[in-house]
Amino acid sequence: MDGIFTRLVIAEPTPVPERGHFVREGAEGPEKFCGTCREWWPADTEFFFRDRGSPSGLYTSCKACGADHQRATEARRKLKQQGAH
């Protein structure tokens, strides 16, 4: 069995920050936590859309996760339309 199977190494999941602590100071400037992918990204408009209602001024999900959500929503909408015809 040793030749076929390899050891699976599972990384520790990124812990969710305490309530209200979704922005931290990183090595290269402020970082923001994405609640969807649970990763820390630079807290700027390259990675997050603006949100005037948020204390940080940025949305809670990064742009990549937002795009994934949008694609999934569009696919569900198309499937639903196909089923209705």
C-alpha positions as CSV (number, residue, x, y, z in Angstrom):
1,M,0.0,0.0,0.0
2,D,2.8,2.4,0.6
3,G,3.6,2.7,-3.1
4,I,0.1,3.7,-4.0
5,F,-1.0,6.0,-1.2
6,T,0.7,9.1,-0.1
7,R,0.3,10.7,3.3
8,L,-2.3,13.4,3.3
9,V,-1.3,16.5,5.2
10,I,-4.2,18.8,6.2
11,A,-3.3,22.3,7.1
12,E,-4.8,23.9,10.2
13,P,-7.8,26.0,9.2
14,T,-7.4,29.8,9.6
15,P,-9.1,30.7,12.9
16,V,-11.9,33.2,12.6
17,P,-11.0,36.5,14.2
18,E,-12.8,37.7,17.3
19,R,-15.9,39.7,16.6
20,G,-15.0,43.1,15.3
21,H,-11.3,42.3,14.6
22,F,-11.4,41.7,10.9
23,V,-8.6,44.2,10.1
24,R,-5.1,43.8,11.4
25,E,-1.7,45.3,10.7
26,G,0.3,42.9,8.5
27,A,4.0,43.0,7.4
28,E,3.2,45.1,4.4
29,G,0.3,47.2,5.7
30,P,-3.3,46.7,6.9
31,E,-4.9,43.3,6.1
32,K,-8.6,42.4,6.1
33,F,-10.1,38.9,6.8
34,C,-12.4,37.5,4.1
35,G,-15.3,35.8,5.8
36,T,-15.9,33.5,2.8
37,C,-12.5,32.0,2.0
38,R,-11.2,32.7,5.5
39,E,-8.0,34.2,4.3
40,W,-6.2,37.5,5.1
41,W,-5.8,39.9,2.2
42,P,-4.4,43.4,1.8
43,A,-7.1,45.8,3.0
44,D,-7.4,47.8,-0.2
45,T,-9.7,48.1,-3.2
46,E,-7.6,45.8,-5.3
47,F,-8.9,42.9,-3.1
48,F,-12.2,44.2,-1.7
49,F,-15.0,46.3,-3.0
50,R,-15.9,49.5,-1.1
51,D,-18.7,49.4,1.5
52,R,-19.5,52.8,3.0
53,G,-21.6,51.1,5.8
54,S,-18.7,49.0,7.0
55,P,-16.3,50.2,9.7
56,S,-13.3,49.3,7.5
57,G,-15.0,50.8,4.4
58,L,-14.7,47.4,2.6
59,Y,-17.0,44.5,2.0
60,T,-16.7,41.4,4.2
61,S,-15.9,39.1,1.2
62,C,-12.9,39.5,-1.1
63,K,-13.5,40.2,-4.8
64,A,-12.6,36.6,-5.8
65,C,-15.2,35.1,-3.5
66,G,-17.7,37.7,-4.7
67,A,-17.1,36.6,-8.3
68,D,-17.4,33.0,-7.4
69,H,-20.7,33.7,-5.7
70,Q,-21.9,35.7,-8.7
71,R,-21.1,32.8,-11.1
72,A,-22.9,30.3,-8.9
73,T,-25.9,32.5,-8.6
74,E,-26.0,33.0,-12.4
75,A,-25.7,29.2,-13.0
76,R,-28.6,28.5,-10.6
77,R,-30.7,31.1,-12.3
78,K,-30.0,29.6,-15.7
79,L,-30.9,26.1,-14.5
80,K,-34.1,27.3,-13.0
81,Q,-35.1,29.0,-16.2
82,Q,-34.3,25.9,-18.2
83,G,-36.5,23.8,-15.9
84,A,-39.4,26.3,-16.3
85,H,-39.5,25.9,-20.1
